[in-house]
Amino acid sequence: MKLPEHGMPADKVFAALEDFRKNDVKWKEGRVFGYVFDPGEKVREVAQKAYTSFLSENGLDFTVFQSLQILEKELAAFGAQHLRGGKDAVGNFTSGGTESIILAVKAARDYYRVKRPDIVTPEIILPTTAHAAFYKAAHYLALKVVQVSVDPVSFKVSAETVRQAITPDTIMLVGSAPTYSQGVIDPIADLGKLALEKNLWLHTDACMGGFLLPYFKRLGEPAPDFDFSVPGVSSMSMDLHKYAYCPKGASLVLYKNKSLRKHQIFACANWIGYTIINNAVQSSKSGGPMAAAWAVLNHIGDQGYLEIARKKLEAVKKISAGIEKIPGLRLLAPPQMTLIAFTSDTINVFQIIDEMNSLGWYIQPALSYDNSPAHVHLSVSASNVGWEDKLIEDLEKCTSIAAAMPEGELLTSLRPMLKDLDLTNATDEEINGLLAMAGLEGQGLPERMAEINGVLNELPASARKAILVSFVNDLFVQ
Ligand SMILES: *Cc1c(COP(=O)(O)O)cnc(C)c1O
């Protein structure tokens, strides 16, 4: 892009912006099972109005913008109460689940720096289902990740497995409610007991379920306790930009009490300039997301959310039952909320996904890892309600089309070398050569992703990572 010498008229600006969207996934129709949590046009209007009316207020300084201080306190108080934190629980507003998780990991790390100064490299135990954001946090904050497998049938972590991974340097345990991958709830009560016994910090990642599970419980769904009512839970993350339908980025990080949260706050008094006191990772930040979150929560209200939850619950039951009836498909686990994972032992799931997506759906691929096979993920959201029958009908068609497809020649020929490919020290040229072989040349992505996903799926995780980094590094150039 080059700056136009003279400013572009507003109508041209908007037309150009609209044009950029032409190849985006069409989320407004309700056939996208992820990425966008759309509350529908009426609520969207409220959100947009609130967002833009606070666009310029700056969360950098909540003493200058007291409105934002009030909003943040109200949102945190709501979160603490929703997650049964009692009067001591506190929290802050963040830009998303990742920021909430980075902050909780930072708070835990700095808490143990004081409490256990003997630990040089703190360790965090992560079940393979813990969200990637914890790896990012550990990477940024220099914690060592100790990974543990989940049960191959339930896809939940067992506290016994976690216990065996504890070392004298362990500081933090993590459980999810529910896990993103299989949509099941880890045994938080068992993990809480272990955390108390070993003096460790337990974080419940309720980015997905924190807001919605309490509603599912009210509808009679049997969900185990996962929140601050469980002894041993020190912190939690709960996204508002998922099942609370607030615009992105809106999330809450919550702590059992102030003395834990203290280690989250960053202040800098030793530079020449204004004093920095940040609750979150971001410093200058728009008041828009906070105002919009407050507006949406209050506009939809408790009964409104209960009603949305009821519809989603019915939709999930219908979709899961439908998937189980399709020959060749099976659920990886019975969904405990609104996240559905299914696979096939005989049919290439990446081909099913491409077929579905070519019909205007968006369903998400997940590569195999550890004891979890390659699968399809669906996050069922309010806008998907009403599409259940059509989804299943098309899925059945696409599954039989995929079943009739021969396995790609490329994959068959490459498979023997892919398994042990070591790219840790590969140069960009070598990686580019490989990408070209897989049909990923130059910029942009091909129409069909099945071959590429197939290749990635055969690679060890370290090689996947090297390829993805190289690919994206090349993608974002002029
Ligand atoms: C979405 C999600 C996250 C990360 O949240 P972002 O808002 O994408 O940064 C973390 N954990 C779980 C379980 C999630 O579903």
The ligand as a MOL file (V3000), in Angstrom:
LIG
                    3D

  0  0  0     0  0            999 V3000
M  V30 BEGIN CTAB
M  V30 COUNTS 15 15 0 0 0
M  V30 BEGIN ATOM
M  V30 1 C -10.0990 -19.7480 22.7430 0
M  V30 2 C -9.4030 -20.4220 23.8410 0
M  V30 3 C -8.2270 -19.8960 24.4040 0
M  V30 4 C -7.4890 -18.7230 23.7930 0
M  V30 5 O -8.2690 -17.6350 23.6700 0
M  V30 6 P -8.0870 -16.4550 22.5890 0
M  V30 7 O -9.2250 -15.5890 22.9490 0
M  V30 8 O -8.1740 -17.0550 21.2320 0
M  V30 9 O -6.7690 -15.7960 22.8330 0
M  V30 10 C -7.7050 -20.5300 25.4930 0
M  V30 11 N -8.2790 -21.6480 25.9960 0
M  V30 12 C -9.3770 -22.1940 25.4600 0
M  V30 13 C -9.9720 -23.4320 26.0800 0
M  V30 14 C -9.9740 -21.6110 24.3640 0
M  V30 15 O -11.0650 -22.1490 23.8180 0
M  V30 END ATOM
M  V30 BEGIN BOND
M  V30 1 1 1 2
M  V30 2 1 2 3
M  V30 3 2 2 14
M  V30 4 1 3 4
M  V30 5 2 3 10
M  V30 6 1 4 5
M  V30 7 1 5 6
M  V30 8 2 6 7
M  V30 9 1 6 8
M  V30 10 1 6 9
M  V30 11 1 10 11
M  V30 12 2 11 12
M  V30 13 1 12 13
M  V30 14 1 12 14
M  V30 15 1 14 15
M  V30 END BOND
M  V30 END CTAB
M  END
